[in-house]
Amino acid sequence: MGREEQVEEREVLDSIFPDEITDISDTEYRISIKLDLPDDEEPEPPTLVLYVRYPENYPDEAPILDLSAPQNATPYPHFSVAADKEQLLKGLEDTIQENMGMAMIFTLVTTLKEEAEQIIADRKAEAVKAHEEAILAAEREENKKFHGTPVTPETFMKWREGFLKEMEEKQRKEEEEKLAELKKAKVKEPVRLTGRQLWERGLVGKGDDEDDDNVPTEQVQELKIGA
């Protein structure tokens, strides 16, 4: 009974997967399953190889399954047959139980294909989300430059303390610079005597006009020497 159903199922599968199915023995074969992904997907979508072996009592007993990638397969983003093999095969357990006693390989192939495609779609969505979150985080950091730090009593007191220190330091430097400039530019001016003071000191005759104020002492001395 089991063997007849196995042969019948194998013939049906050969008509469905004429180029994808390859016999290994009378009770064992492999089926290549190429995933269907959106047209914008690059590179070429991956292919899975499902190995099927019938136990003696199949389909009343679950088939023995294995999974691998084709030889020299190109690595694909967000998916690895070796890494995802356990998850994919475990995902077939419910389908096997639901179809026990019936030919189930076509259903298992369909379920496996959909599960692998969903894994890729989910991981791609996660990558896009992570990329968008990274962009938003960078934008938030950039916006902090314009919005500044929120003012709280603690931040204000810290700012005030720093501001007062900065102003004190600035004032001290300005005073030091001003003092240095004054010392550098300081020049003694000649002492100026009024006409009366010159007369009282005998530096000019009594007939000189007392209005000749503001005559520099140096000039008077020069006049006396010349005389």
C-alpha positions in Angstrom: 0.0 0.0 0.0 2.7 2.5 1.0 5.0 1.7 -1.9 2.2 2.1 -4.5 1.4 5.6 -3.1 5.1 6.5 -3.1 5.5 5.6 -6.8 2.3 7.4 -7.7 3.4 10.6 -5.9 6.8 10.4 -7.5 5.2 10.4 -11.0 3.0 13.4 -10.1 6.0 15.3 -8.8 7.9 14.6 -12.0 5.2 16.3 -14.0 5.2 19.3 -11.7 9.0 19.6 -11.4 10.3 18.2 -14.6 13.6 20.1 -14.5 13.9 20.4 -10.7 13.6 16.8 -9.5 16.4 14.3 -9.6 16.3 10.6 -8.4 18.9 9.4 -6.0 17.4 5.9 -5.5 14.0 4.2 -5.8 12.9 5.8 -2.5 15.0 9.0 -2.5 15.3 12.1 -4.6 16.0 15.8 -4.4 14.1 18.8 -5.6 15.6 22.2 -6.4 13.5 25.1 -5.2 14.2 28.5 -6.6 12.8 31.3 -4.5 10.6 34.1 -6.0 11.5 37.5 -4.8 10.6 41.0 -5.9 12.0 42.1 -9.2 14.2 44.7 -7.5 16.0 42.1 -5.6 19.7 41.7 -6.3 21.6 39.4 -6.8 19.9 36.3 -8.3 17.4 34.8 -5.8 18.8 31.8 -3.9 17.9 28.2 -4.6 17.2 25.5 -2.0 17.7 21.8 -2.5 15.2 19.6 -0.6 16.3 16.0 -0.1 13.4 13.5 0.4 13.6 9.9 1.4 10.5 7.7 1.9 10.4 5.4 5.0 8.7 2.1 4.4 5.3 3.2 5.8 5.1 6.7 4.1 2.7 8.5 3.9 1.5 7.0 7.2 4.9 7.9 8.5 6.7 11.2 8.0 9.2 11.5 5.2 12.9 12.0 6.0 13.9 15.4 4.9 17.2 17.3 4.6 18.1 20.7 3.2 21.1 22.2 1.5 22.3 24.8 -0.9 23.5 24.0 -4.4 27.2 23.6 -4.9 29.1 26.8 -5.4 26.0 28.8 -4.6 26.5 32.6 -4.5 26.0 34.0 -0.9 22.7 35.9 -0.6 22.0 38.8 1.7 19.7 38.1 4.6 19.6 34.4 4.0 21.8 31.3 4.5 20.6 27.7 3.9 23.2 26.4 6.4 22.2 28.9 9.1 18.5 28.7 8.5 18.2 25.0 7.8 17.0 24.1 11.3 14.3 26.8 11.4 13.0 25.9 7.9 12.8 22.2 8.6 11.1 22.8 12.0 8.6 25.0 10.2 7.4 21.9 8.2 6.5 19.9 11.3 2.9 21.2 11.5 2.3 20.7 7.8 3.6 17.1 8.1 1.2 16.3 11.0 -1.7 17.9 9.2 -1.1 15.8 6.0 -0.2 12.5 7.6 -1.7 9.6 5.6 -1.7 11.6 2.4 0.9 12.4 -0.3 2.5 15.6 1.1 5.7 16.4 -0.7 4.2 19.0 -3.0 2.6 20.8 0.0 5.9 20.6 1.9 7.8 22.2 -1.1 5.2 25.0 -1.3 5.4 25.6 2.5 9.2 25.5 2.5 9.4 28.0 -0.4 7.0 30.4 1.3 8.8 30.2 4.6 12.2 30.9 3.1 10.8 33.9 1.1 9.2 35.2 4.3 12.5 35.0 6.2 14.2 37.1 3.6 11.3 39.6 3.5 11.4 40.0 7.3 15.1 40.4 7.4 15.1 42.9 4.6 12.4 44.9 6.4 14.5 44.8 9.6 17.5 46.1 7.7 15.5 49.0 6.2 14.1 49.8 9.6 17.5 49.8 11.2 18.8 52.0 8.5 16.0 54.5 8.9 16.4 54.5 12.7 20.1 55.2 12.2 19.3 58.2 10.0 16.7 59.5 12.5 19.3 59.2 15.3 21.8 61.1 13.3 19.2 63.8 12.6 18.3 64.1 16.3 22.0 64.5 17.1 22.3 67.2 14.5 19.2 69.0 15.7 20.6 69.2 19.2 23.1 71.7 17.9 20.3 74.1 17.1 17.9 73.4 19.9 20.6 73.4 22.6 20.3 71.7 26.0 17.0 72.0 27.9 17.3 74.6 30.7 16.9 73.2 34.3 17.9 74.8 37.6 21.0 72.7 37.6 22.1 73.5 34.1 21.4 77.2 34.6 23.5 77.4 37.8 26.3 75.5 36.1 26.1 78.0 33.1 26.0 81.0 35.5 29.0 79.9 37.4 31.0 79.4 34.2 29.8 82.7 32.8 30.8 84.7 35.9 34.3 83.1 35.9 34.6 83.8 32.2 33.7 87.5 32.8 36.0 87.9 35.7 38.9 86.4 33.7 38.1 88.7 30.8 38.0 91.8 33.1 41.3 90.9 34.7 43.0 90.5 31.4 41.6 93.8 30.1 42.9 95.6 33.2 46.3 94.1 32.9 46.5 95.1 29.3 45.3 98.6 30.0 47.9 99.0 32.8 50.7 97.8 30.6 49.7 100.3 27.9 49.7 103.1 30.4 53.1 102.2 31.7 54.5 102.0 28.2 53.0 105.3 27.0 53.7 107.3 30.2 55.8 110.5 29.4 56.8 113.3 31.7 55.5 116.7 30.5 57.6 119.8 31.2 56.5 121.8 34.2 54.8 125.0 33.1 55.1 128.2 35.2 52.8 131.2 35.1 54.2 134.7 34.3 53.9 135.7 38.0 55.8 132.5 39.1 58.6 133.4 36.6 58.8 137.0 37.9 58.8 135.9 41.5 61.7 133.6 40.8 63.6 136.3 39.0 63.5 134.5 35.7 62.1 137.5 33.9 62.1 141.3 34.3 59.5 143.0 36.3 58.4 144.8 33.2 57.4 141.7 31.4 53.8 141.2 30.8 52.3 139.1 33.5 49.9 137.7 30.8 52.7 135.6 29.4 51.4 132.6 31.2 52.1 129.1 30.1 55.7 129.7 29.0 57.7 126.5 29.4 60.6 126.6 31.9 62.9 125.1 29.3 62.3 128.1 26.9 63.0 130.6 29.7 66.3 128.8 30.6 67.3 128.8 26.9 66.7 132.5 26.7 68.8 133.2 29.8 71.7 131.1 28.4 71.5 132.9 25.2 71.6 136.2 26.9 
